Amino acid sequence: MSAAEFLLSAMLAFMFWKKGLHRRFPAMAAYLAMRVVANPVLSLLLLGRSGQLSHSRQFMIDCWQGYFFTWWAVNVASAILLYFICMEVFRNALSAMPGLQKLGVVIFRWAALVSFIVTISSVPFAHRGVLIIPDISIPLMRSVSLLELCLLAFLCLSMNALRLSVRDMAFGISLGFGVMATNDFVNMVLISRYTSLTAPMQFVYEGVILVSLATWVIYCALPEPARKPMVVPVNSTIYRWNEIASALGHTGTQVAVPQPANSFFLTDVENVVEKVLSRNLKRRESES
């Protein structure tokens, strides 16, 4: 199954570049390239760790250390790339609404920052040394998985409003990562942290990954339909929100607006002055 995953990843990366999708989704292209390179390296290190390449104890220890650091380095790099992939999919889905796209990207960045702060602050720091790497990597991957599921839910709920087709590559990428994120959460709940690679749930986990990769291969193989233009009434809510979001952050031309005089205050002053003048006149008349 690991060999099938490598072959599907290599096929997907080749089709992705051949179709020119790497210019549209550069972070996704980097993610696929990392999978193609990391899969055989991790498989060789795993074989060396199990003693199938050499029976030398020192060689097995070195392979185990290399597998440990490579595995977690790939996980952290995947979490970072997945954030940028979500940004690419979001921008592509909202390309017809530049105002909402700009506002959504700002909210996206703040949500990612808050998620990162919560992830780091929730790390128990119970382990010392290199064992702290999994304590940081697992919550980070979990927060990114939540972001993937939220993005998929957003696209499913707004497909009609955004004129987004199910066969659109942006939706296909989000669908694949949503399935992978669900697979990760189920895997975390049903199996322990340290388990055998031959456990039944490991085969189910790997099978879902193969299904996700095969889904992306199908999306790359099939012709992508042209994006339908968004035609909305002028008084529609989504158009008004897009205009409001477009105006945010733009100062434009500044105009000096004259402030109206406070007529009520001036009237009171005039009345007071008249009363004083009339009182003075009456006093002078009485004195004369």
C-alpha positions as CSV (number, residue, x, y, z in Angstrom):
1,M,0.0,0.0,0.0
2,S,2.9,2.3,0.6
3,A,4.2,1.5,-2.9
4,A,0.8,2.3,-4.3
5,E,0.7,5.6,-2.4
6,F,4.1,6.5,-3.9
7,L,3.0,5.6,-7.4
8,L,-0.3,7.6,-7.1
9,S,1.6,10.6,-5.7
10,A,4.1,10.5,-8.5
11,M,1.4,10.2,-11.1
12,L,-0.6,13.0,-9.5
13,A,2.4,15.3,-9.4
14,F,3.2,14.6,-13.1
15,M,-0.4,15.3,-14.2
16,F,-0.5,18.4,-11.9
17,W,2.6,19.9,-13.6
18,K,1.6,18.8,-17.1
19,K,-1.8,20.4,-16.8
20,G,-0.2,23.7,-15.6
21,L,-2.0,23.6,-12.2
22,H,1.3,24.3,-10.4
23,R,0.9,28.0,-11.5
24,R,-2.6,28.1,-10.1
25,F,-1.9,26.2,-6.9
26,P,1.9,26.5,-6.1
27,A,1.6,25.4,-2.5
28,M,-0.3,22.3,-3.6
29,A,2.5,21.6,-6.1
30,A,5.1,21.9,-3.4
31,Y,3.0,19.6,-1.2
32,L,2.9,16.9,-3.9
33,A,6.6,17.2,-4.6
34,M,7.3,16.7,-0.9
35,R,5.1,13.6,-0.8
36,V,6.9,12.1,-3.8
37,V,10.3,12.7,-2.2
38,A,9.4,11.8,1.4
39,N,7.6,8.5,0.7
40,P,10.5,6.4,-0.6
41,V,12.9,8.0,2.0
42,L,10.6,7.1,4.9
43,S,10.0,3.6,3.4
44,L,13.8,2.9,3.2
45,L,14.4,4.2,6.7
46,L,11.5,2.0,8.0
47,L,13.0,-1.1,6.3
48,G,16.4,-0.3,7.8
49,R,14.8,0.2,11.2
50,S,13.2,-3.2,11.0
51,G,16.5,-4.9,10.1
52,Q,15.5,-5.9,6.6
53,L,18.4,-4.0,5.0
54,S,21.1,-4.8,7.5
55,H,21.3,-6.7,10.8
56,S,23.8,-4.2,12.3
57,R,22.4,-2.8,15.5
58,Q,24.0,0.6,15.0
59,F,22.6,0.8,11.5
60,M,19.1,0.0,12.8
61,I,19.5,2.7,15.5
62,D,20.6,5.3,12.9
63,C,17.6,4.4,10.7
64,W,15.3,4.8,13.6
65,Q,16.6,8.2,14.4
66,G,16.5,9.2,10.8
67,Y,12.9,8.0,10.5
68,F,11.9,9.8,13.6
69,F,13.2,13.2,12.6
70,T,12.2,12.8,8.9
71,W,8.7,11.8,9.8
72,W,8.0,14.7,12.1
73,A,9.8,17.2,9.9
74,V,7.5,16.1,7.0
75,N,4.5,16.5,9.3
76,V,5.4,20.1,10.4
77,A,6.2,21.0,6.7
78,S,2.8,19.5,5.7
79,A,1.0,21.6,8.3
80,I,2.6,24.8,7.0
81,L,1.9,23.9,3.3
82,L,-1.7,22.9,4.1
83,Y,-2.3,26.4,5.5
84,F,-1.2,28.0,2.3
85,I,-3.1,25.4,0.3
86,C,-6.3,26.4,2.1
87,M,-5.5,30.0,1.3
88,E,-5.1,29.2,-2.4
89,V,-8.4,27.3,-2.5
90,F,-10.2,30.1,-0.7
91,R,-8.9,32.8,-3.0
92,N,-9.6,30.7,-6.1
93,A,-13.2,30.0,-4.9
94,L,-13.8,33.7,-4.2
95,S,-12.1,35.1,-7.3
96,A,-15.3,36.5,-8.6
97,M,-15.8,38.5,-5.4
98,P,-12.5,40.4,-4.8
99,G,-13.9,42.4,-1.9
100,L,-15.1,39.4,0.1
101,Q,-11.9,37.6,-1.0
102,K,-9.7,40.3,0.6
103,L,-11.8,40.4,3.8
104,G,-11.9,36.6,4.0
105,V,-8.1,36.3,3.6
106,V,-7.6,38.7,6.5
107,I,-10.0,36.7,8.7
108,F,-8.2,33.5,7.5
109,R,-4.8,34.8,8.7
110,W,-6.1,35.9,12.1
111,A,-7.8,32.5,12.6
112,A,-4.6,30.7,11.7
113,L,-2.6,33.0,14.1
114,V,-5.1,32.4,17.0
115,S,-5.1,28.7,16.2
116,F,-1.3,28.6,16.4
117,I,-1.2,30.5,19.7
118,V,-3.8,28.2,21.2
119,T,-1.8,25.1,19.9
120,I,1.5,26.3,21.4
121,S,-0.1,27.4,24.7
122,S,-1.9,24.0,25.1
123,V,1.3,21.9,24.7
124,P,1.9,20.2,28.1
125,F,5.7,20.2,27.7
126,A,5.8,16.9,29.6
127,H,8.6,15.6,27.6
128,R,12.1,16.9,27.2
129,G,14.6,16.9,24.4
130,V,13.5,15.6,21.0
131,L,10.3,13.9,22.4
132,I,8.8,17.4,22.6
133,I,8.6,17.5,18.8
134,P,5.5,15.1,18.6
135,D,3.8,17.1,21.4
136,I,4.0,20.2,19.2
137,S,3.4,18.6,15.8
138,I,0.3,16.6,16.7
139,P,-1.8,19.7,17.9
140,L,-0.5,21.7,15.0
141,M,-1.7,19.1,12.5
142,R,-5.0,18.8,14.4
143,S,-5.6,22.6,14.1
144,V,-4.8,22.5,10.4
145,S,-7.2,19.6,9.9
146,L,-10.0,21.6,11.5
147,L,-9.2,24.4,9.1
148,E,-9.5,22.0,6.2
149,L,-12.9,20.7,7.4
150,C,-14.1,24.3,7.9
151,L,-13.0,25.2,4.3
152,L,-14.8,22.2,2.9
153,A,-18.0,23.0,4.8
154,F,-17.8,26.6,3.5
155,L,-17.4,25.5,-0.1
156,C,-20.3,23.0,0.2
157,L,-22.6,25.7,1.7
158,S,-21.7,28.5,-0.8
159,M,-21.3,26.5,-4.0
160,N,-24.5,27.9,-5.6
161,A,-23.8,31.5,-4.5
162,L,-20.2,31.4,-5.8
163,R,-21.2,29.5,-9.1
164,L,-18.7,26.8,-8.1
165,S,-18.9,23.4,-9.9
166,V,-18.3,20.1,-8.1
167,R,-15.8,19.3,-10.8
168,D,-13.8,22.5,-10.1
169,M,-10.2,21.7,-9.1
170,A,-10.5,24.0,-6.0
171,F,-13.4,22.0,-4.7
172,G,-11.6,18.7,-5.6
173,I,-8.5,19.7,-3.6
174,S,-10.7,20.7,-0.6
175,L,-12.6,17.5,-0.8
176,G,-9.5,15.4,-0.8
177,F,-8.0,17.2,2.2
178,G,-11.4,17.1,4.0
179,V,-11.4,13.3,3.6
180,M,-7.8,13.1,4.9
181,A,-8.6,15.3,7.9
182,T,-11.6,13.1,8.8
183,N,-9.4,10.1,8.4
184,D,-6.8,11.6,10.8
185,F,-9.4,12.4,13.5
186,V,-10.9,8.9,13.3
187,N,-7.5,7.4,13.4
188,M,-6.6,9.4,16.5
189,V,-9.7,8.3,18.3
190,L,-9.7,4.6,17.5
191,I,-6.1,3.7,17.8
192,S,-3.4,4.5,20.4
193,R,-0.5,6.8,19.8
194,Y,2.1,4.0,19.6
195,T,0.7,1.0,17.7
196,S,1.9,-1.6,15.2
197,L,1.9,-0.7,11.5
198,T,0.1,-4.0,10.8
199,A,-2.9,-3.1,12.9
200,P,-6.2,-3.3,11.1
201,M,-6.9,0.4,11.5
202,Q,-3.6,1.2,9.8
203,F,-4.8,-0.5,6.7
204,V,-8.1,1.4,6.8
205,Y,-6.1,4.6,7.3
206,E,-3.8,3.9,4.4
207,G,-6.8,2.9,2.2
208,V,-8.5,6.3,2.8
209,I,-5.3,8.1,1.8
210,L,-5.2,6.1,-1.5
211,V,-8.8,7.0,-2.2
212,S,-8.0,10.7,-1.7
213,L,-5.0,10.5,-4.0
214,A,-7.1,8.6,-6.6
215,T,-9.7,11.3,-6.3
216,W,-7.2,14.0,-7.1
217,V,-5.9,11.9,-10.1
218,I,-9.4,11.8,-11.5
219,Y,-9.9,15.5,-11.0
220,C,-6.6,16.1,-12.9
221,A,-7.5,13.7,-15.7
222,L,-11.0,15.0,-16.4
223,P,-11.4,18.3,-18.2
224,E,-12.3,21.1,-15.8
225,P,-15.5,23.0,-16.6
226,A,-15.3,26.8,-17.2
227,R,-16.2,28.9,-14.2
228,K,-19.7,30.3,-14.6
229,P,-19.8,34.1,-14.4
230,M,-21.6,35.5,-11.3
231,V,-24.6,37.5,-12.3
232,V,-26.4,38.9,-9.2
233,P,-28.9,41.6,-8.8
234,V,-27.6,45.0,-7.7
235,N,-29.7,44.9,-4.5
236,S,-28.5,41.4,-3.5
237,T,-27.0,40.9,-0.1
238,I,-23.8,39.2,-1.4
239,Y,-23.2,42.1,-3.8
240,R,-23.6,44.7,-1.0
241,W,-21.3,42.8,1.2
242,N,-18.7,42.6,-1.5
243,E,-18.9,46.4,-2.1
244,I,-18.6,47.0,1.7
245,A,-15.6,44.7,1.9
246,S,-14.0,46.4,-1.1
247,A,-14.3,49.8,0.6
248,L,-12.7,48.6,3.8
249,G,-9.1,49.8,4.1
250,H,-9.4,52.3,1.2
251,T,-9.3,56.0,2.3
252,G,-9.9,57.4,-1.2
253,T,-10.1,61.1,-1.8
254,Q,-10.5,63.1,1.4
255,V,-13.1,65.9,1.3
256,A,-13.5,68.7,3.8
257,V,-17.1,68.7,4.9
258,P,-18.2,72.0,6.5
259,Q,-19.8,71.5,9.9
260,P,-23.1,73.3,10.3
261,A,-23.3,76.0,12.9
262,N,-25.1,75.3,16.1
263,S,-28.1,77.5,15.5
264,F,-29.7,76.6,18.9
265,F,-26.6,77.8,20.8
266,L,-26.4,81.1,18.8
267,T,-30.0,81.8,19.4
268,D,-29.6,81.4,23.1
269,V,-26.6,83.8,23.1
270,E,-28.6,86.4,21.1
271,N,-31.5,86.2,23.6
272,V,-29.2,86.7,26.5
273,V,-27.5,89.7,24.9
274,E,-30.9,91.2,24.1
275,K,-32.1,90.8,27.6
276,V,-28.9,92.4,29.0
277,L,-29.3,95.4,26.6
278,S,-33.0,95.8,27.3
279,R,-32.3,95.7,31.1
280,N,-29.6,98.4,30.7
281,L,-31.8,100.6,28.7
282,K,-34.6,100.3,31.3
283,R,-32.1,101.2,34.1
284,R,-30.9,104.3,32.2
285,E,-34.5,105.4,31.5
286,S,-35.4,105.0,35.2
287,E,-32.3,107.0,36.2
288,S,-33.0,109.8,33.8
